[in-house]
Amino acid sequence: MKSFKPFPGFIVIEPEPKSNTAGDFILSEGSQEKTFFGKVRAVGKQRKDEEIICEVGDRVLFNKWASNELTIDGKKYQFLRANEILAIVPENAKSN
């Protein structure tokens, strides 16, 4: 994964196992089908026309329909545009 560098404006996320909660967030059943939580593993350079606010290591909420799945070294990752991130979720948020 270290040699993998996305093009400007794109990021790579390692999805977390499915759950209906993420800290203080409870997802509706319909939302669980469309959204995932994961860790940002690679960030492309910032494009001139958009700001990238997440960093490698951030825990994020993203829409699975906006991403493409890829496998690197036997692990599955989601590849998407940085502006498709819905939220940065705190690591220390308590579980419900």
C-alpha positions as CSV (number, residue, x, y, z in Angstrom):
1,M,0.0,0.0,0.0
2,K,2.9,2.4,0.6
3,S,3.7,2.7,-3.1
4,F,0.1,3.4,-4.0
5,K,-0.5,7.1,-4.6
6,P,-4.0,8.2,-5.9
7,F,-4.3,11.0,-8.5
8,P,-5.1,14.5,-7.3
9,G,-8.6,14.8,-5.7
10,F,-8.9,11.0,-4.9
11,I,-8.5,9.0,-1.7
12,V,-8.2,5.4,-0.7
13,I,-10.2,4.1,2.3
14,E,-9.9,0.7,4.2
15,P,-13.5,-0.1,5.1
16,E,-14.4,-1.1,8.7
17,P,-16.6,-4.2,9.3
18,K,-20.3,-3.4,8.9
19,S,-22.1,-2.0,12.0
20,N,-25.2,0.1,12.5
21,T,-23.4,2.4,14.9
22,A,-20.3,4.5,14.7
23,G,-19.6,6.1,18.0
24,D,-22.5,8.4,18.7
25,F,-24.0,7.9,15.3
26,I,-26.8,5.4,14.7
27,L,-27.6,4.7,11.1
28,S,-31.1,3.9,9.8
29,E,-31.4,0.5,8.1
30,G,-31.6,2.1,4.7
31,S,-28.5,4.2,5.3
32,Q,-26.6,1.0,6.4
33,E,-27.0,-0.3,2.8
34,K,-25.4,2.8,1.3
35,T,-22.8,4.1,3.8
36,F,-19.7,2.7,5.3
37,F,-17.1,3.8,7.8
38,G,-13.4,3.4,7.2
39,K,-9.9,4.6,7.7
40,V,-8.2,6.9,5.1
41,R,-5.1,5.0,3.9
42,A,-3.9,7.3,1.0
43,V,-4.7,10.8,-0.2
44,G,-3.9,12.3,-3.6
45,K,-2.6,15.8,-3.9
46,Q,-5.2,18.6,-3.5
47,R,-6.7,19.9,-6.8
48,K,-6.9,23.6,-7.4
49,D,-10.7,23.6,-7.5
50,E,-11.4,21.6,-4.3
51,E,-10.1,21.3,-0.7
52,I,-9.2,17.9,0.8
53,I,-10.0,18.1,4.5
54,C,-9.3,14.5,5.5
55,E,-5.9,13.0,6.2
56,V,-4.3,9.6,6.3
57,G,-5.5,7.8,9.4
58,D,-8.9,9.7,9.7
59,R,-12.0,7.7,10.3
60,V,-14.6,8.7,7.8
61,L,-18.2,8.1,6.7
62,F,-18.6,7.6,2.9
63,N,-21.2,6.5,0.4
64,K,-20.4,3.1,-1.0
65,W,-22.1,3.9,-4.3
66,A,-19.7,6.8,-4.9
67,S,-16.6,4.5,-4.6
68,N,-14.9,1.7,-6.5
69,E,-13.6,-1.4,-4.7
70,L,-10.0,-2.5,-5.4
71,T,-7.7,-5.1,-3.9
72,I,-4.1,-4.3,-3.1
73,D,-1.9,-7.0,-1.5
74,G,-4.9,-9.1,-0.8
75,K,-6.8,-6.4,1.2
76,K,-10.0,-4.6,-0.1
77,Y,-10.1,-0.9,-0.3
78,Q,-12.5,1.8,-1.5
79,F,-11.3,4.3,-4.0
80,L,-13.3,7.6,-4.4
81,R,-13.1,11.3,-4.9
82,A,-12.3,13.3,-1.8
83,N,-15.4,15.4,-2.1
84,E,-17.5,12.2,-1.6
85,I,-16.6,11.9,2.1
86,L,-19.7,12.6,4.1
87,A,-18.1,13.2,7.5
88,I,-15.0,12.7,9.6
89,V,-15.9,10.5,12.6
90,P,-14.0,10.9,15.9
91,E,-12.0,7.8,17.0
92,N,-12.9,8.4,20.6
93,A,-16.7,8.6,20.1
94,K,-18.4,6.3,22.5
95,S,-20.5,3.4,21.2
96,N,-24.3,3.3,21.7
